[in-house]
């Protein structure tokens, strides 16, 4: 359904004089900071943009369980196992909140899942990188969830009500995830020389993939301008990336680790850190399905979808039976 909607919709940012009266009234509501609710009128492209963004966000939460779930049985202590298990369960819950928010836009979670499996929808590029050792669990929690918080705190002010409200709880739980990851890194960085080296290696390997999480540079982003106008996004990709760098450099220094980018330097004029851009060729290659773990991630999602068919069929049959009984009773 989502793919069909995209084919029939227009594209590009409209000037006000190109808008219909209904579109102007809608934009006025956005400009006043009002929340748009599911039964409100909205432009087709607004709906499509939200389905794409919320759907990809939901898929990212679910696929994000895979690299961490792989380490639950191998966590070094029972406490670490329990904490990581709780974190993975949270990610599943986040996916459910977001699939529910997408459904308010007239698309089912089955449809957007099928779009993912068919390659019409994506998930965050970061989850196409492997987690090689326990230090990676610290780096993922600290860096990946830290980057997610920077993006999602802003999304609490997004213009679509169900999406904004879902972000409130998600952000609270992501804060726990980031602290969990940073605590692992603190232990590793203050441990043996071998443990500190593992922490440094995890930071070095994941630094640029995490910077890519915010999406392509603003000059390469095809959706940013309209998403900003509709307040679906509150900050540009580059603005969010800069916030992450400014926040994280000081955390790296506190850990006593080396900066993963030799070009990171404080800029007295901008009052921000200068840093090296990621390799955008690598980013687009990963997005196209050529990352280290793309094949494994999609194989896992396809297997889960196929293995769960009998559960979905059973639930649908039960729902239909209940509905028929209700009609008969009337």
Phi and psi restraints in degrees (value plus and minus 20) as a CYANA .aco file:
   2 UNK   PHI     -78.1   -38.1
   2 UNK   PSI     -64.8   -24.8
   3 UNK   PHI     -82.0   -42.0
   3 UNK   PSI     -58.9   -18.9
   4 UNK   PHI     -85.6   -45.6
   4 UNK   PSI     -60.1   -20.1
   5 UNK   PHI     -82.2   -42.2
   5 UNK   PSI     -60.6   -20.6
   6 UNK   PHI     -82.6   -42.6
   6 UNK   PSI     -60.7   -20.7
   7 UNK   PHI     -83.6   -43.6
   7 UNK   PSI     -51.8   -11.8
   8 UNK   PHI    -113.8   -73.8
   8 UNK   PSI     -23.0    17.0
   9 UNK   PHI    -116.8   -76.8
   9 UNK   PSI     136.4   176.4
  10 UNK   PHI    -100.4   -60.4
  10 UNK   PSI    -196.5  -156.5
  11 UNK   PHI    -164.9  -124.9
  11 UNK   PSI     144.7   184.7
  12 UNK   PHI      73.5   113.5
  12 UNK   PSI     142.3   182.3
  13 UNK   PHI    -109.2   -69.2
  13 UNK   PSI     106.5   146.5
  14 UNK   PHI    -107.8   -67.8
  14 UNK   PSI     119.9   159.9
  15 UNK   PHI     -92.4   -52.4
  15 UNK   PSI     139.4   179.4
  16 UNK   PHI     -80.5   -40.5
  16 UNK   PSI     -56.2   -16.2
  17 UNK   PHI     -93.0   -53.0
  17 UNK   PSI     -28.9    11.1
  18 UNK   PHI    -113.9   -73.9
  18 UNK   PSI     -28.7    11.3
  19 UNK   PHI    -104.4   -64.4
  19 UNK   PSI     128.7   168.7
  20 UNK   PHI     -92.1   -52.1
  20 UNK   PSI     148.4   188.4
  21 UNK   PHI     -80.9   -40.9
  21 UNK   PSI     -58.5   -18.5
  22 UNK   PHI     -84.7   -44.7
  22 UNK   PSI     -60.5   -20.5
  23 UNK   PHI     -87.1   -47.1
  23 UNK   PSI     -56.8   -16.8
  24 UNK   PHI     -85.1   -45.1
  24 UNK   PSI     -62.3   -22.3
  25 UNK   PHI     -82.3   -42.3
  25 UNK   PSI     -59.7   -19.7
  26 UNK   PHI     -83.1   -43.1
  26 UNK   PSI     -66.5   -26.5
  27 UNK   PHI     -83.4   -43.4
  27 UNK   PSI     -56.0   -16.0
  28 UNK   PHI     -81.9   -41.9
  28 UNK   PSI     -60.3   -20.3
  29 UNK   PHI     -82.0   -42.0
  29 UNK   PSI     -63.7   -23.7
  30 UNK   PHI     -80.4   -40.4
  30 UNK   PSI     -66.9   -26.9
  31 UNK   PHI     -83.9   -43.9
  31 UNK   PSI     -50.0   -10.0
  32 UNK   PHI     -99.6   -59.6
  32 UNK   PSI     -25.8    14.2
  33 UNK   PHI      65.4   105.4
  33 UNK   PSI      -4.0    36.0
  34 UNK   PHI     -95.3   -55.3
  34 UNK   PSI     131.6   171.6
  35 UNK   PHI    -108.1   -68.1
  35 UNK   PSI     118.1   158.1
  36 UNK   PHI    -112.0   -72.0
  36 UNK   PSI     110.9   150.9
  37 UNK   PHI    -129.1   -89.1
  37 UNK   PSI     142.4   182.4
  38 UNK   PHI     -74.5   -34.5
  38 UNK   PSI     -55.9   -15.9
  39 UNK   PHI    -107.5   -67.5
  39 UNK   PSI     -23.4    16.6
  40 UNK   PHI     -94.2   -54.2
  40 UNK   PSI     132.1   172.1
  41 UNK   PHI     -88.5   -48.5
  41 UNK   PSI     122.2   162.2
  42 UNK   PHI    -168.8  -128.8
  42 UNK   PSI     129.3   169.3
  43 UNK   PHI     -81.5   -41.5
  43 UNK   PSI     129.9   169.9
  44 UNK   PHI     -76.6   -36.6
  44 UNK   PSI     -62.2   -22.2
  45 UNK   PHI     -87.4   -47.4
  45 UNK   PSI     -51.2   -11.2
  46 UNK   PHI     -82.8   -42.8
  46 UNK   PSI     -66.9   -26.9
  47 UNK   PHI     -81.9   -41.9
  47 UNK   PSI     -65.0   -25.0
  48 UNK   PHI     -83.4   -43.4
  48 UNK   PSI     -64.0   -24.0
  49 UNK   PHI     -81.1   -41.1
  49 UNK   PSI     -62.2   -22.2
  50 UNK   PHI     -85.7   -45.7
  50 UNK   PSI     -63.2   -23.2
  51 UNK   PHI     -80.3   -40.3
  51 UNK   PSI     -63.8   -23.8
  52 UNK   PHI     -82.5   -42.5
  52 UNK   PSI     -68.1   -28.1
  53 UNK   PHI     -89.8   -49.8
  53 UNK   PSI     -66.6   -26.6
  54 UNK   PHI     -88.5   -48.5
  54 UNK   PSI     -59.8   -19.8
  55 UNK   PHI     -81.7   -41.7
  55 UNK   PSI     -66.7   -26.7
  56 UNK   PHI     -85.2   -45.2
  56 UNK   PSI     -54.1   -14.1
  57 UNK   PHI     -84.8   -44.8
  57 UNK   PSI     -66.0   -26.0
  58 UNK   PHI     -82.3   -42.3
  58 UNK   PSI     -65.7   -25.7
  59 UNK   PHI     -80.0   -40.0
  59 UNK   PSI     -57.7   -17.7
  60 UNK   PHI     -84.5   -44.5
  60 UNK   PSI     -59.2   -19.2
  61 UNK   PHI     -83.6   -43.6
  61 UNK   PSI     -61.1   -21.1
  62 UNK   PHI     -93.8   -53.8
  62 UNK   PSI     -67.3   -27.3
  63 UNK   PHI     -84.5   -44.5
  63 UNK   PSI     -49.7    -9.7
  64 UNK   PHI     -84.4   -44.4
  64 UNK   PSI     -35.2     4.8
  65 UNK   PHI     -92.0   -52.0
  65 UNK   PSI     -45.3    -5.3
  66 UNK   PHI     -85.6   -45.6
  66 UNK   PSI     -71.1   -31.1
  67 UNK   PHI     -86.7   -46.7
  67 UNK   PSI     -45.8    -5.8
  68 UNK   PHI    -107.9   -67.9
  68 UNK   PSI     -58.5   -18.5
  69 UNK   PHI     -78.9   -38.9
  69 UNK   PSI     -48.3    -8.3
  70 UNK   PHI     -83.5   -43.5
  70 UNK   PSI     -39.2     0.8
  71 UNK   PHI    -127.7   -87.7
  71 UNK   PSI     -19.1    20.9
  72 UNK   PHI     -79.6   -39.6
  72 UNK   PSI     -67.7   -27.7
  73 UNK   PHI     -95.2   -55.2
  73 UNK   PSI     -33.3     6.7
  74 UNK   PHI    -128.7   -88.7
  74 UNK   PSI     -14.1    25.9
  75 UNK   PHI     -81.6   -41.6
  75 UNK   PSI     127.3   167.3
  76 UNK   PHI     -89.9   -49.9
  76 UNK   PSI     -43.0    -3.0
  77 UNK   PHI    -157.7  -117.7
  77 UNK   PSI     144.3   184.3
  78 UNK   PHI     -82.6   -42.6
  78 UNK   PSI     -58.2   -18.2
  79 UNK   PHI     -82.3   -42.3
  79 UNK   PSI     -63.8   -23.8
  80 UNK   PHI     -84.3   -44.3
  80 UNK   PSI     -57.9   -17.9
  81 UNK   PHI     -81.0   -41.0
  81 UNK   PSI     -65.9   -25.9
  82 UNK   PHI     -84.7   -44.7
  82 UNK   PSI     -60.8   -20.8
  83 UNK   PHI     -85.7   -45.7
  83 UNK   PSI     -64.9   -24.9
  84 UNK   PHI     -86.6   -46.6
  84 UNK   PSI     -58.1   -18.1
  85 UNK   PHI     -81.2   -41.2
  85 UNK   PSI     -62.7   -22.7
  86 UNK   PHI     -83.2   -43.2
  86 UNK   PSI     -58.3   -18.3
  87 UNK   PHI     -84.9   -44.9
  87 UNK   PSI     -64.8   -24.8
  88 UNK   PHI     -84.2   -44.2
  88 UNK   PSI     -59.1   -19.1
  89 UNK   PHI     -82.6   -42.6
  89 UNK   PSI     -58.5   -18.5
  90 UNK   PHI     -79.7   -39.7
  90 UNK   PSI     -62.5   -22.5
  91 UNK   PHI     -82.7   -42.7
  91 UNK   PSI     -58.7   -18.7
  92 UNK   PHI     -82.1   -42.1
  92 UNK   PSI     -61.8   -21.8
  93 UNK   PHI     -83.4   -43.4
  93 UNK   PSI     -59.0   -19.0
  94 UNK   PHI     -81.6   -41.6
  94 UNK   PSI     -61.5   -21.5
  95 UNK   PHI     -79.8   -39.8
  95 UNK   PSI     -61.3   -21.3
  96 UNK   PHI     -85.7   -45.7
  96 UNK   PSI     -62.9   -22.9
  97 UNK   PHI     -76.8   -36.8
  97 UNK   PSI     -64.5   -24.5
  98 UNK   PHI     -94.7   -54.7
  98 UNK   PSI     -57.9   -17.9
  99 UNK   PHI     -81.3   -41.3
  99 UNK   PSI     -58.9   -18.9
 100 UNK   PHI     -82.8   -42.8
 100 UNK   PSI     -61.1   -21.1
 101 UNK   PHI     -84.2   -44.2
 101 UNK   PSI     -59.0   -19.0
 102 UNK   PHI     -85.1   -45.1
 102 UNK   PSI     -56.5   -16.5
 103 UNK   PHI     -84.4   -44.4
 103 UNK   PSI     -46.1    -6.1
 104 UNK   PHI     -87.5   -47.5
 104 UNK   PSI     -32.2     7.8
 105 UNK   PHI    -114.9   -74.9
 105 UNK   PSI     -15.1    24.9
 106 UNK   PHI      74.6   114.6
 106 UNK   PSI      -3.9    36.1
 107 UNK   PHI    -144.2  -104.2
 107 UNK   PSI     119.5   159.5
 108 UNK   PHI    -106.0   -66.0
 108 UNK   PSI     138.5   178.5
 109 UNK   PHI     -87.6   -47.6
 109 UNK   PSI     -48.1    -8.1
 110 UNK   PHI     -83.4   -43.4
 110 UNK   PSI     -61.3   -21.3
 111 UNK   PHI     -84.7   -44.7
 111 UNK   PSI     -64.6   -24.6
 112 UNK   PHI     -95.8   -55.8
 112 UNK   PSI     -45.2    -5.2
 113 UNK   PHI     -88.3   -48.3
 113 UNK   PSI     -62.0   -22.0
 114 UNK   PHI     -83.1   -43.1
 114 UNK   PSI     -55.0   -15.0
 115 UNK   PHI     -85.0   -45.0
 115 UNK   PSI     -57.6   -17.6
 116 UNK   PHI     -83.3   -43.3
 116 UNK   PSI     -70.2   -30.2
 117 UNK   PHI     -85.6   -45.6
 117 UNK   PSI     -46.5    -6.5
 118 UNK   PHI    -108.0   -68.0
 118 UNK   PSI     -22.0    18.0
 119 UNK   PHI      65.4   105.4
 119 UNK   PSI     -12.5    27.5
 120 UNK   PHI    -105.0   -65.0
 120 UNK   PSI     -37.3     2.7
 121 UNK   PHI    -144.6  -104.6
 121 UNK   PSI     135.4   175.4
 122 UNK   PHI    -138.2   -98.2
 122 UNK   PSI     157.6   197.6
 123 UNK   PHI    -155.8  -115.8
 123 UNK   PSI     152.6   192.6
 124 UNK   PHI     -78.6   -38.6
 124 UNK   PSI     113.8   153.8
 125 UNK   PHI     -80.2   -40.2
 125 UNK   PSI     -45.4    -5.4
 126 UNK   PHI     -81.0   -41.0
 126 UNK   PSI     -49.1    -9.1
 127 UNK   PHI    -101.7   -61.7
 127 UNK   PSI     -14.6    25.4
 128 UNK   PHI    -117.2   -77.2
 128 UNK   PSI      -5.4    34.6
 129 UNK   PHI    -132.5   -92.5
 129 UNK   PSI     124.2   164.2
 130 UNK   PHI     -98.4   -58.4
 130 UNK   PSI     136.0   176.0
 131 UNK   PHI    -128.2   -88.2
 131 UNK   PSI      87.8   127.8
 132 UNK   PHI    -108.9   -68.9
 132 UNK   PSI     -47.7    -7.7
 133 UNK   PHI    -173.8  -133.8
 133 UNK   PSI     160.0   200.0
 134 UNK   PHI     -83.4   -43.4
 134 UNK   PSI     -51.3   -11.3
 135 UNK   PHI     -80.9   -40.9
 135 UNK   PSI     -50.9   -10.9
 136 UNK   PHI     -82.6   -42.6
 136 UNK   PSI     -51.1   -11.1
 137 UNK   PHI     -84.8   -44.8
 137 UNK   PSI     -55.3   -15.3
 138 UNK   PHI     -89.3   -49.3
 138 UNK   PSI     -65.0   -25.0
 139 UNK   PHI     -85.9   -45.9
 139 UNK   PSI     -58.0   -18.0
 140 UNK   PHI     -84.5   -44.5
 140 UNK   PSI     -68.4   -28.4
 141 UNK   PHI     -81.9   -41.9
 141 UNK   PSI     -65.0   -25.0
 142 UNK   PHI     -92.4   -52.4
 142 UNK   PSI     -71.6   -31.6
 143 UNK   PHI    -104.2   -64.2
 143 UNK   PSI     -71.7   -31.7
 144 UNK   PHI     -86.9   -46.9
 144 UNK   PSI     -69.5   -29.5
 145 UNK   PHI     -91.9   -51.9
 145 UNK   PSI     -49.9    -9.9
 146 UNK   PHI     -83.8   -43.8
 146 UNK   PSI     -61.1   -21.1
 147 UNK   PHI     -86.4   -46.4
 147 UNK   PSI     -59.3   -19.3
 148 UNK   PHI     -81.8   -41.8
 148 UNK   PSI     -60.2   -20.2
 149 UNK   PHI     -82.1   -42.1
 149 UNK   PSI     -63.4   -23.4
 150 UNK   PHI     -78.2   -38.2
 150 UNK   PSI     -61.2   -21.2
 151 UNK   PHI     -92.2   -52.2
 151 UNK   PSI     -62.7   -22.7
 152 UNK   PHI    -100.2   -60.2
 152 UNK   PSI     -47.8    -7.8
 153 UNK   PHI     -80.3   -40.3
 153 UNK   PSI     -61.8   -21.8
 154 UNK   PHI     -84.6   -44.6
 154 UNK   PSI     -54.3   -14.3
 155 UNK   PHI     -91.1   -51.1
 155 UNK   PSI     -32.3     7.7
 156 UNK   PHI     -85.1   -45.1
 156 UNK   PSI     -37.2     2.8
 157 UNK   PHI    -124.9   -84.9
 157 UNK   PSI     -10.1    29.9
 158 UNK   PHI     -84.1   -44.1
 158 UNK   PSI     139.0   179.0
 159 UNK   PHI     -96.4   -56.4
 159 UNK   PSI     -39.4     0.6
 160 UNK   PHI    -111.2   -71.2
 160 UNK   PSI      97.2   137.2
 161 UNK   PHI     -73.4   -33.4
 161 UNK   PSI     -74.0   -34.0
 162 UNK   PHI     -79.5   -39.5
 162 UNK   PSI     -55.2   -15.2
 163 UNK   PHI     -90.1   -50.1
 163 UNK   PSI     -65.1   -25.1
 164 UNK   PHI     -80.7   -40.7
 164 UNK   PSI     -62.2   -22.2
 165 UNK   PHI     -90.5   -50.5
 165 UNK   PSI     -55.3   -15.3
 166 UNK   PHI     -81.4   -41.4
 166 UNK   PSI     -54.0   -14.0
 167 UNK   PHI     -86.8   -46.8
 167 UNK   PSI     -45.7    -5.7
 168 UNK   PHI     -81.2   -41.2
 168 UNK   PSI     -73.4   -33.4
 169 UNK   PHI     -89.7   -49.7
 169 UNK   PSI     -60.8   -20.8
 170 UNK   PHI     -78.3   -38.3
 170 UNK   PSI     -62.6   -22.6
 171 UNK   PHI     -83.4   -43.4
 171 UNK   PSI     -58.3   -18.3
 172 UNK   PHI     -82.7   -42.7
 172 UNK   PSI     -61.8   -21.8
 173 UNK   PHI     -94.3   -54.3
 173 UNK   PSI     -54.5   -14.5
 174 UNK   PHI     -84.4   -44.4
 174 UNK   PSI     -51.0   -11.0
 175 UNK   PHI     -82.6   -42.6
 175 UNK   PSI     -60.3   -20.3
 176 UNK   PHI     -82.8   -42.8
 176 UNK   PSI     -61.5   -21.5
 177 UNK   PHI     -82.5   -42.5
 177 UNK   PSI     -63.5   -23.5
 178 UNK   PHI     -84.9   -44.9
 178 UNK   PSI     -60.9   -20.9
 179 UNK   PHI     -85.7   -45.7
 179 UNK   PSI     -58.9   -18.9
 180 UNK   PHI     -79.9   -39.9
 180 UNK   PSI     -65.3   -25.3
 181 UNK   PHI     -85.9   -45.9
 181 UNK   PSI     -62.5   -22.5
 182 UNK   PHI     -86.0   -46.0
 182 UNK   PSI     -54.2   -14.2
 183 UNK   PHI     -84.5   -44.5
 183 UNK   PSI     -59.9   -19.9
 184 UNK   PHI     -81.0   -41.0
 184 UNK   PSI     -65.1   -25.1
 185 UNK   PHI     -84.9   -44.9
 185 UNK   PSI     -56.2   -16.2
 186 UNK   PHI     -82.5   -42.5
 186 UNK   PSI     -63.6   -23.6
 187 UNK   PHI     -84.2   -44.2
 187 UNK   PSI     -63.2   -23.2
 188 UNK   PHI     -88.6   -48.6
 188 UNK   PSI     -62.8   -22.8
 189 UNK   PHI     -88.1   -48.1
 189 UNK   PSI     -46.9    -6.9
 190 UNK   PHI    -120.6   -80.6
 190 UNK   PSI     -10.6    29.4
 191 UNK   PHI    -110.0   -70.0
 191 UNK   PSI    -163.6  -123.6
 192 UNK   PHI     -92.0   -52.0
 192 UNK   PSI     143.8   183.8
 193 UNK   PHI     -75.9   -35.9
 193 UNK   PSI     -56.7   -16.7
 194 UNK   PHI     -85.7   -45.7
 194 UNK   PSI     -60.9   -20.9
 195 UNK   PHI     -87.0   -47.0
 195 UNK   PSI     -61.0   -21.0
 196 UNK   PHI     -84.2   -44.2
 196 UNK   PSI     -57.5   -17.5
 197 UNK   PHI     -85.0   -45.0
 197 UNK   PSI     -56.7   -16.7
 198 UNK   PHI     -84.1   -44.1
 198 UNK   PSI     -61.9   -21.9
 199 UNK   PHI     -83.5   -43.5
 199 UNK   PSI     -62.1   -22.1
 200 UNK   PHI     -84.8   -44.8
 200 UNK   PSI     -61.8   -21.8
 201 UNK   PHI     -83.0   -43.0
 201 UNK   PSI     -62.4   -22.4
 202 UNK   PHI     -83.0   -43.0
 202 UNK   PSI     -63.1   -23.1
 203 UNK   PHI     -81.2   -41.2
 203 UNK   PSI     -66.1   -26.1
 204 UNK   PHI     -82.4   -42.4
 204 UNK   PSI     -62.7   -22.7
 205 UNK   PHI     -91.5   -51.5
 205 UNK   PSI     -54.8   -14.8
 206 UNK   PHI    -116.2   -76.2
 206 UNK   PSI     -29.7    10.3
 207 UNK   PHI     -77.3   -37.3
 207 UNK   PSI     -76.2   -36.2
 208 UNK   PHI     -90.8   -50.8
 208 UNK   PSI     -59.4   -19.4
 209 UNK   PHI     -78.2   -38.2
 209 UNK   PSI     -54.0   -14.0
 210 UNK   PHI     -90.0   -50.0
 210 UNK   PSI     -59.5   -19.5
 211 UNK   PHI     -80.0   -40.0
 211 UNK   PSI     -52.6   -12.6
 212 UNK   PHI     -91.2   -51.2
 212 UNK   PSI     -40.0     0.0
 213 UNK   PHI     -74.6   -34.6
 213 UNK   PSI     -50.4   -10.4
 214 UNK   PHI     -97.3   -57.3
 214 UNK   PSI     -22.1    17.9
 215 UNK   PHI      77.0   117.0
 215 UNK   PSI     156.4   196.4
 216 UNK   PHI     -84.2   -44.2
 216 UNK   PSI     146.4   186.4
 217 UNK   PHI     -80.1   -40.1
 217 UNK   PSI     136.1   176.1
 218 UNK   PHI     -75.9   -35.9
 218 UNK   PSI     -56.4   -16.4
 219 UNK   PHI     -90.1   -50.1
 219 UNK   PSI     -37.9     2.1
 220 UNK   PHI    -122.9   -82.9
 220 UNK   PSI     -28.8    11.2
 221 UNK   PHI    -102.6   -62.6
 221 UNK   PSI     103.3   143.3
 222 UNK   PHI    -108.4   -68.4
 222 UNK   PSI     -33.3     6.7
 223 UNK   PHI    -128.3   -88.3
 223 UNK   PSI     -33.2     6.8
 224 UNK   PHI     -80.6   -40.6
 224 UNK   PSI     -66.6   -26.6
 225 UNK   PHI     -78.3   -38.3
 225 UNK   PSI     -69.0   -29.0
 226 UNK   PHI     -90.0   -50.0
 226 UNK   PSI     -58.7   -18.7
 227 UNK   PHI     -82.9   -42.9
 227 UNK   PSI     -55.9   -15.9
 228 UNK   PHI     -89.2   -49.2
 228 UNK   PSI     -61.4   -21.4
 229 UNK   PHI     -82.3   -42.3
 229 UNK   PSI     -56.4   -16.4
 230 UNK   PHI    -108.4   -68.4
 230 UNK   PSI     -21.0    19.0
 231 UNK   PHI      37.6    77.6
 231 UNK   PSI      10.9    50.9
 232 UNK   PHI     -94.3   -54.3
 232 UNK   PSI     -59.6   -19.6
 233 UNK   PHI    -129.5   -89.5
 233 UNK   PSI     120.8   160.8
 234 UNK   PHI    -120.7   -80.7
 234 UNK   PSI     -38.7     1.3
 235 UNK   PHI    -158.9  -118.9
 235 UNK   PSI     133.6   173.6
 236 UNK   PHI     -96.4   -56.4
 236 UNK   PSI     145.7   185.7
 237 UNK   PHI     -76.9   -36.9
 237 UNK   PSI     -64.9   -24.9
 238 UNK   PHI     -88.7   -48.7
 238 UNK   PSI     -54.8   -14.8
 239 UNK   PHI     -84.8   -44.8
 239 UNK   PSI     -62.7   -22.7
 240 UNK   PHI     -86.4   -46.4
 240 UNK   PSI     -60.7   -20.7
 241 UNK   PHI     -82.3   -42.3
 241 UNK   PSI     -61.0   -21.0
 242 UNK   PHI     -84.9   -44.9
 242 UNK   PSI     -61.0   -21.0
 243 UNK   PHI     -79.8   -39.8
 243 UNK   PSI     -61.7   -21.7
 244 UNK   PHI     -83.1   -43.1
 244 UNK   PSI     -67.2   -27.2
 245 UNK   PHI     -81.2   -41.2
 245 UNK   PSI     -67.0   -27.0
 246 UNK   PHI     -80.2   -40.2
 246 UNK   PSI     -57.3   -17.3
 247 UNK   PHI     -95.2   -55.2
 247 UNK   PSI     -58.2   -18.2
 248 UNK   PHI    -104.3   -64.3
 248 UNK   PSI     -49.6    -9.6
 249 UNK   PHI     -76.3   -36.3
 249 UNK   PSI     -65.0   -25.0
 250 UNK   PHI     -87.1   -47.1
 250 UNK   PSI     -52.4   -12.4
 251 UNK   PHI     -88.5   -48.5
 251 UNK   PSI     -57.7   -17.7
 252 UNK   PHI     -82.8   -42.8
 252 UNK   PSI     -65.3   -25.3
 253 UNK   PHI     -83.2   -43.2
 253 UNK   PSI     -57.8   -17.8
 254 UNK   PHI     -83.8   -43.8
 254 UNK   PSI     -56.0   -16.0
 255 UNK   PHI     -90.9   -50.9
 255 UNK   PSI     -36.4     3.6
 256 UNK   PHI      59.4    99.4
 256 UNK   PSI       0.7    40.7
 257 UNK   PHI    -115.8   -75.8
 257 UNK   PSI     141.1   181.1
 258 UNK   PHI    -101.1   -61.1
 258 UNK   PSI     126.7   166.7
 259 UNK   PHI     -85.5   -45.5
 259 UNK   PSI     115.8   155.8
 260 UNK   PHI     -94.9   -54.9
 260 UNK   PSI     -29.4    10.6
 261 UNK   PHI    -146.5  -106.5
 261 UNK   PSI      93.0   133.0
 262 UNK   PHI     -85.2   -45.2
 262 UNK   PSI     -33.9     6.1
 263 UNK   PHI    -112.6   -72.6
 263 UNK   PSI     -19.1    20.9
 264 UNK   PHI     -86.7   -46.7
 264 UNK   PSI     105.0   145.0
 265 UNK   PHI    -175.2  -135.2
 265 UNK   PSI     118.8   158.8
 266 UNK   PHI     -89.1   -49.1
 266 UNK   PSI     115.0   155.0
 267 UNK   PHI    -129.3   -89.3
 267 UNK   PSI      90.8   130.8
 268 UNK   PHI     -84.8   -44.8
 268 UNK   PSI     -47.5    -7.5
 269 UNK   PHI     -94.7   -54.7
 269 UNK   PSI     -66.4   -26.4
 270 UNK   PHI    -108.1   -68.1
 270 UNK   PSI     -35.2     4.8
 271 UNK   PHI      40.9    80.9
 271 UNK   PSI      16.1    56.1
 272 UNK   PHI    -162.2  -122.2
 272 UNK   PSI     148.1   188.1
 273 UNK   PHI    -108.0   -68.0
 273 UNK   PSI     112.8   152.8
 274 UNK   PHI     -99.2   -59.2
 274 UNK   PSI     130.0   170.0
 275 UNK   PHI    -176.9  -136.9
 275 UNK   PSI     146.8   186.8
 276 UNK   PHI    -105.4   -65.4
 276 UNK   PSI     118.6   158.6
 277 UNK   PHI     -88.1   -48.1
 277 UNK   PSI     132.6   172.6
 278 UNK   PHI     -86.9   -46.9
 278 UNK   PSI     151.5   191.5
 279 UNK   PHI    -101.4   -61.4
 279 UNK   PSI      80.0   120.0
 280 UNK   PHI     -88.7   -48.7
 280 UNK   PSI     -43.6    -3.6
 281 UNK   PHI     -82.3   -42.3
 281 UNK   PSI     -62.4   -22.4
 282 UNK   PHI     -83.3   -43.3
 282 UNK   PSI     -63.1   -23.1
 283 UNK   PHI     -76.6   -36.6
 283 UNK   PSI     -71.8   -31.8
 284 UNK   PHI     -88.3   -48.3
 284 UNK   PSI     -48.7    -8.7
 285 UNK   PHI     -87.4   -47.4
 285 UNK   PSI     -61.9   -21.9
 286 UNK   PHI     -85.4   -45.4
 286 UNK   PSI     -63.2   -23.2
 287 UNK   PHI     -79.5   -39.5
 287 UNK   PSI     -53.9   -13.9
 288 UNK   PHI     -96.5   -56.5
 288 UNK   PSI     -24.5    15.5
 289 UNK   PHI      85.8   125.8
 289 UNK   PSI      -7.7    32.3
 290 UNK   PHI    -128.5   -88.5
 290 UNK   PSI       2.3    42.3
 291 UNK   PHI     -97.2   -57.2
 291 UNK   PSI     151.8   191.8
 292 UNK   PHI     -78.5   -38.5
 292 UNK   PSI     -51.7   -11.7
 293 UNK   PHI    -143.0  -103.0
 293 UNK   PSI      -9.8    30.2
 294 UNK   PHI     -73.2   -33.2
 294 UNK   PSI     -68.8   -28.8
 295 UNK   PHI     -83.4   -43.4
 295 UNK   PSI     -64.4   -24.4
 296 UNK   PHI     -84.3   -44.3
 296 UNK   PSI     -62.0   -22.0
 297 UNK   PHI     -84.3   -44.3
 297 UNK   PSI     -65.3   -25.3
 298 UNK   PHI     -90.3   -50.3
 298 UNK   PSI     -52.7   -12.7
 299 UNK   PHI     -84.1   -44.1
 299 UNK   PSI     -59.7   -19.7
 300 UNK   PHI     -86.3   -46.3
 300 UNK   PSI     -60.8   -20.8
 301 UNK   PHI     -89.4   -49.4
 301 UNK   PSI     -58.8   -18.8
 302 UNK   PHI     -85.4   -45.4
 302 UNK   PSI     -60.2   -20.2
 303 UNK   PHI     -84.1   -44.1
 303 UNK   PSI     -63.7   -23.7
 304 UNK   PHI     -82.5   -42.5
 304 UNK   PSI     -59.4   -19.4
 305 UNK   PHI     -84.9   -44.9
 305 UNK   PSI     -65.3   -25.3
 306 UNK   PHI     -88.6   -48.6
 306 UNK   PSI     -63.0   -23.0
 307 UNK   PHI     -86.9   -46.9
 307 UNK   PSI     -46.5    -6.5
 308 UNK   PHI    -110.7   -70.7
 308 UNK   PSI     -17.1    22.9
 309 UNK   PHI     -80.6   -40.6
 309 UNK   PSI     -61.5   -21.5
 310 UNK   PHI     -84.7   -44.7
 310 UNK   PSI     -52.1   -12.1
 311 UNK   PHI     -89.0   -49.0
 311 UNK   PSI     -66.0   -26.0
 312 UNK   PHI     -82.2   -42.2
 312 UNK   PSI     -62.5   -22.5
 313 UNK   PHI     -83.7   -43.7
 313 UNK   PSI     -60.1   -20.1
 314 UNK   PHI     -86.0   -46.0
 314 UNK   PSI     -61.2   -21.2
 315 UNK   PHI     -85.5   -45.5
 315 UNK   PSI     -60.6   -20.6
 316 UNK   PHI     -85.9   -45.9
 316 UNK   PSI     -61.6   -21.6
 317 UNK   PHI     -82.8   -42.8
 317 UNK   PSI     -60.3   -20.3
 318 UNK   PHI     -85.4   -45.4
 318 UNK   PSI     -63.1   -23.1
 319 UNK   PHI     -83.1   -43.1
 319 UNK   PSI     -61.8   -21.8
 320 UNK   PHI     -85.3   -45.3
 320 UNK   PSI     -57.7   -17.7
 321 UNK   PHI     -85.0   -45.0
 321 UNK   PSI     -63.1   -23.1
 322 UNK   PHI     -84.0   -44.0
 322 UNK   PSI     -62.0   -22.0
 323 UNK   PHI     -83.7   -43.7
 323 UNK   PSI     -60.7   -20.7
 324 UNK   PHI     -86.4   -46.4
 324 UNK   PSI     -58.8   -18.8
 325 UNK   PHI     -85.8   -45.8
 325 UNK   PSI     -56.6   -16.6
 326 UNK   PHI     -86.0   -46.0
 326 UNK   PSI     -61.6   -21.6
 327 UNK   PHI     -84.7   -44.7
 327 UNK   PSI     -62.4   -22.4
 328 UNK   PHI     -83.8   -43.8
 328 UNK   PSI     -56.1   -16.1
 329 UNK   PHI     -89.1   -49.1
 329 UNK   PSI     -43.8    -3.8
